[in-house]
Amino acid sequence: MERTDLELVSLAKHYGDAVAVAGIDLKIGGGSYCCLLGPSGCGKTSTLRMIAGHEEPTEGSVVLAGREITHLEPAQRGTAMMFQSYALFPHLTVLDNVAFSARMKGIGKAAREQRARELLELVAMTPYAHRLPAALSGGQQQRVALARALMTQPRVLLLDEPLSALDPFLRIKMRAELQRWHRELGMTFVHVTHSQEEAMALADLVVVMNQGRIEQAGTARDVFERPRTAFIARFIGAHNVIETPSGAVAVRSDRIQLGATGGPGMAVSVRAVEYQGSHVQVHLASGAPAAGSADDGPDMGWVALVPDAQFHARPLEPGQRVAMNWHEADAHLLQA
Ligand SMILES: Nc1ncnc2c1ncn2[C@@H]1O[C@H](COP(=O)(O)OP(=O)(O)OP(=O)(O)O)[C@@H](O)[C@H]1O
């Protein structure tokens, strides 16, 4: 079988003295959905742009299906990029936008329009083929941008924050569409996002970056259930980082139990209570609540996610003292 893996080998990008990507190694299996995830400035866009050929690496190489593509032109690499701003040509119809790259390659009108129509069908945009981009919604423009990127028949589709310009409702709808297209096309997707929710929903391989390095790479479940460092535990959310005599541990918010003071556990005080429907989020702080100190930073506190029925049977109030417990098996030791 043909190998279509995408490999990054010691890939680095420096801008003057600033290190955007610090020499990363990553292998993305052919046909997988990979999300590069991390906070602003962690180097994910620079990584994507080096894969696309829009940025020259300072060091290292990009290998696709066994072929080194590091220094090839974007159009020669077997990758295609879908940009954050969809960048459609405003004066061309939807059909001509999609067929554009084929026109540049000198492919005949009938052949290129047939392929463009097939792709418009895939993204459910056939009825809009003769519209101009200005007469489309954000979600529709995005579908056209995707069809246009697919026109070059890439092995790898690169997506730079594809959902960030959409409203929350449309974002969830498009997330399902991306999943479907990925399944139907069977090609590798590499998707940059700063949203852990988006990455967990979509990716078979979640790559969390921090300060130009890969902090952890694995399945969504791996990363969620076994965060390697405090950074990952905090970034992925729904975890508490707790200092214990044997080191810092991560404990999921839904695995924290709250009991009466005087029993076992860490003495904490309830800082705030947020009703969330099926669960209640109880925010906790160490020590006694000092008058007027609502501003201990997010790192100072913890959260217990209590099922609603359990909470309502024994409601808690801000200011109340409780004991916080967890099972040994639910505490994951974190690397420093
Ligand atoms: N052209 C440039 N010149 C100088 N520094 C740059 C340039 N592009 C990016 N950087 C720096 O490199 C680092 C990584 O940037 P990059 O855009 O890859 O991060 P990112 O994780 O994609 O962030 P964001 O989510 O904000 O786009 C940042 O500190 C950024 O300021």
The ligand as a MOL file (V3000), in Angstrom:
LIG
                    3D

  0  0  0     0  0            999 V3000
M  V30 BEGIN CTAB
M  V30 COUNTS 31 33 0 0 0
M  V30 BEGIN ATOM
M  V30 1 N 6.6510 37.0030 10.5920 0
M  V30 2 C 6.9880 36.9450 11.8840 0
M  V30 3 N 7.9990 37.7080 12.3620 0
M  V30 4 C 8.3570 37.6320 13.6680 0
M  V30 5 N 7.7730 36.8330 14.5610 0
M  V30 6 C 6.7760 36.0650 14.1610 0
M  V30 7 C 6.3190 36.0640 12.8000 0
M  V30 8 N 5.3130 35.1860 12.6880 0
M  V30 9 C 5.1260 34.6440 13.9210 0
M  V30 10 N 6.0070 35.1630 14.8040 0
M  V30 11 C 6.1270 34.8100 16.2200 0
M  V30 12 O 6.3120 33.4120 16.3340 0
M  V30 13 C 5.5560 32.8790 17.4080 0
M  V30 14 C 4.6290 31.7830 16.8980 0
M  V30 15 O 3.6620 32.3480 16.0340 0
M  V30 16 P 2.4900 31.5180 15.3560 0
M  V30 17 O 1.7100 32.4390 14.5100 0
M  V30 18 O 3.0560 30.3060 14.7350 0
M  V30 19 O 1.6740 31.0800 16.6340 0
M  V30 20 P 0.1920 30.5480 16.7510 0
M  V30 21 O 0.2640 29.4870 17.7690 0
M  V30 22 O -0.3460 30.1650 15.4450 0
M  V30 23 O -0.5750 31.7960 17.3070 0
M  V30 24 P -2.0140 32.3910 16.9080 0
M  V30 25 O -3.0270 31.4170 17.4140 0
M  V30 26 O -2.0410 33.6810 17.6650 0
M  V30 27 O -2.0160 32.5510 15.4330 0
M  V30 28 C 4.8300 34.0470 18.0370 0
M  V30 29 O 5.5530 34.4510 19.1640 0
M  V30 30 C 4.8450 35.1030 16.9630 0
M  V30 31 O 4.8480 36.3830 17.5320 0
M  V30 END ATOM
M  V30 BEGIN BOND
M  V30 1 1 1 2
M  V30 2 1 2 3
M  V30 3 2 2 7
M  V30 4 2 3 4
M  V30 5 1 4 5
M  V30 6 2 5 6
M  V30 7 1 6 7
M  V30 8 1 6 10
M  V30 9 1 7 8
M  V30 10 2 8 9
M  V30 11 1 9 10
M  V30 12 1 10 11
M  V30 13 1 11 12
M  V30 14 1 11 30
M  V30 15 1 12 13
M  V30 16 1 13 14
M  V30 17 1 13 28
M  V30 18 1 14 15
M  V30 19 1 15 16
M  V30 20 2 16 17
M  V30 21 1 16 18
M  V30 22 1 16 19
M  V30 23 1 19 20
M  V30 24 2 20 21
M  V30 25 1 20 22
M  V30 26 1 20 23
M  V30 27 1 23 24
M  V30 28 2 24 25
M  V30 29 1 24 26
M  V30 30 1 24 27
M  V30 31 1 28 29
M  V30 32 1 28 30
M  V30 33 1 30 31
M  V30 END BOND
M  V30 END CTAB
M  END
